[in-house]
Amino acid sequence: MNILERKILAMENILSEYFPLSIEKILERKGLKIARSDRDIPVFDREKLYLQFKSYYFRRTLHDLLFLKKIDQNSRGLIVKKWGKNVDSYLDVASKLGIIRFENNIYIAQYPVSFMGILLEWFIGKFLREELNLETVINVRLKNLPEGGDIDILSRIGKNIVMIECKESPPNNIPVSELKAINERVRILKSDIFLLAIDTTLSIKRNIVDNLQWILKSEIVRVKEGVYKASNNFFIVTAKRDLLQNIAFCITEA
């Protein structure tokens, strides 16, 4: 456990003593009710998957595998050039986890590429629950939310709600209309902290930061590598340096 994680854990222990609340109770005060939350992932060894998922290159390799659906030796060579010499070990792990299978010298995806979004939510949610000791629910559907009731992750620090929107797609695949819809959910939910977590090391300046500045009518500043902040505890985090540590940084800085 690093310094950031110890700081969050200490803060949560203190707040929990004085504010014995739950996410559900806080939402009820806002006139909102959880209709559904959490979902299981059909992977046998979740601890192994969690440890592997901490590698950005593993996540990107897995994305390419699911996107291409079938990987022969030629396409495997291209993925190795793209993501490095550890690709073969990533393929072996993904096969043992049941995410892909090896048959007739071809790797075959067992899930659609949209499964990566489900895994990313689960991965971040597990980090918040187990390493930061925060009450956390994922894949949340809310009743009485006018503009779409689906929220990727909700966490609680004391009486404060943290809302996280996860994006596994590259920045140029996130349209302005989607950013507007996200902002509307943030406005209605009135979360105390909001994080838009984009699992990429690519630049988000043009497609995300500039568009959100226009939507929010507020300047967005770069706090550090992989972390940007607008007003009112609205953060954007990427996988530069480390996705999980960037998320923990925002929670402590808010």
N, C-alpha and C positions, 0 to 999 in steps of 0.2 A: 504494500500500500504506500503510495507516494504522498508528498506533502499536501497536494490538493485534495486527495481522497480523504486523508485524515482530518483536514479542515472541514470538509463537508460532513463527515460522520459526526464530529464533535458538535457542529452547528445543529445537525438534525437531532442529536440526543438531547441537547438543551431545549430546543423548540418543542420537541415531543412531550417533554415533561410539563411544559406550561400550556401547550395547545394540543390536547388529546383529540385530534380531529382525524378525518379520513377524506379522501378525494370525493367520495360519494356525498358526504355531509356538506362539504364546501360547494359542490355543484348544486345541491338542493337549495342552498341559500341564493344561488344565482338563478333559480327557477329552471334548472336543468336536471335531467335524470338519465343515468346510464341504462341503455337498453341492451347493450351487449359489450363484452370486453374480453380480451385475451383470445389466443388460439394456439393450438399445439402445432408443432412442426414434425413432419413424418421423417425424422432422422434418428437413427438408433443411438449414436453416441454424441449427446448434446455437448458434453464437456469438451470433447475433442474438437467438435465443430467450433465451439466458442473460442478456443485457443487458436485454431487455425484462422478464424475470421478476423483476428487481430492483425493479420498480415494484409495490407492493402493489395499487394500483388496476388495473393490468394483470392481475394474478393473479385478482382478484375479478371483473373483467369477463369474463375467460376462463371462470371457473367458471360464471357465470350463462349464458353462451353455450352451454356444454356441457350445463348442467342443463335449459335450455329447449328445446334441440335445434334449434329454428327461431326466427329473429328477423326479424319483419317491421318495418315502419317504426313502428308503434305501440309494440311492445315495445322497439324500439331507443330510442325517446324515454324510456321508463321507466328504461332502463339508464343513459342520459345523465344523468337527474336523480339517479340513485343514485351514479354513479361519476365524474361530471364531464365537462367539455368534451373531454377527450382520448379519449373512447370511440371516435370515428370512426377515429382513428389506430390504436387498439388493434385494431379490426376489420380494418383494412387489413393490419396486421402479421400477425394470426392467419390471414388469408386467404392471404397470401404464403407463410407457413410451412406451409400445407396442413392446418391444424387445423380451419378452417372453409372453406366455399366460398360464393361469391355467385352466386345463380341466380334469375332472375325477381324481382329486387328483394327477395330473401329470403336471409338468411345461414343456412346449414345446417351444423350440427356434423358433423364427420367421425369423432368419437370420443365414447364415453360419458363422463359426468361423472366416473367413476372414474379416467379418464386423468389428472385433475388430481393425484391422489395419486402416480401414477407420475412425473409431471413435477416435483412437489415434492421427492421423493427424489433425482431426478437433479440438480436445481438445487442442493440443499444439498450433495450429494456432490461436485459439480463445484467448489463453493466451497472445500470442505475439501481437495480434491486440488490444485487449481491456485492458489488464493490463500493457503492456509495451508500448502501443501506437506506434507500428511499422507497417509500410506497409508490408503486408504479403499475399502471395498467396499459396494455397495448391493444391496438386494433379496436378502438373505442367507438361505439355508435351511441350518440346522444339523442334522446327525445327532445322535442320542443326547440331544436336548433333550426332556424329558418333556412339558412344557406348550407345545406348538406351537413349531415350529422356525423360523418366519419372523421375521427382524429387518430393519428398514428400512435402517439404516446402521450400519456399524462402522468406526471410525477408530482409529489408533494414534499415541500420543505416547510415544516411547521404548518402555518395557515396559508402558505403561498403555493399556488398551482403553477407548475412548469408544463408548458405545451411544446411538443416537438413534432415537427413535420419532417418526415424522412424522404429524401429523394435519391434514388439509386441511379437515375438517368444522368447522362452528361448535361452540363448547363444549357447547351444549345437545344436540348430537347424539352426544356421547361418553358412553355409559352407564357406570354403576358397574362392571358386569361386565367391560367392556373395560379399565377402569383396573386392576381386580384382575388380569386376565390379563397386562397389561403389567408390573405389579409382580412377578408370579411369574416372568416371563422375566428380569427384572433380577436377582432373587434367585438364580436358577439359574445365569445367566451370570457373575454376580459381576464385572460391569464396574467399572472404577475410576471412571468418570464416566458418569452417565446424564443424558440430556436428553430431555424430552418437548417437542417443538417443535410448537406449534399456530399455524397460519397465520391469525391473527385479531387484530383490534384491539379486539374486544369484551371485556367483563369476564369473567374466568375464576374469579372469587372463589367464586361459589355452586356452579357445576357441576363445576369441576375442583379448585380448591384445597381447598374444604371436604370434598369426597368423598375426596381423596387423604389429607388429614389423618386422616380416619377409618380409611382402609385402612392407612396407614403407622403410625398411632398416634404421630404425631410432628408437631410444629408446623412449618408452612411459612411462611417469612417473605418479604416483598417486599424484594428486594435493591436494585432500581431499576426504573424503568418498563419493563415487559415481561419482567422476570426475577424468578423466585421460587426459593427454595432450601429443601429439607428437609435432613435429616441425611445423612451419608455421600455427599456429592457428587451428590445427586439434585436436578436442576434442572428447572424448567418455564420455557419461553421462549415469548413470543408475538411478533407482528409490530409491536407498539407501538415506535415509534422506527424500528427496523430489525431484521428477523428474523435476517439473517446476522451482523450486528454483536453481537446479543444472544447468539448461539451462540458467537462468538469470545470474548466477555466471560466466559462460563461456563467455557470451556476454560482460560483464563488464570487464573481465580480458583480453580479446583478444587485 
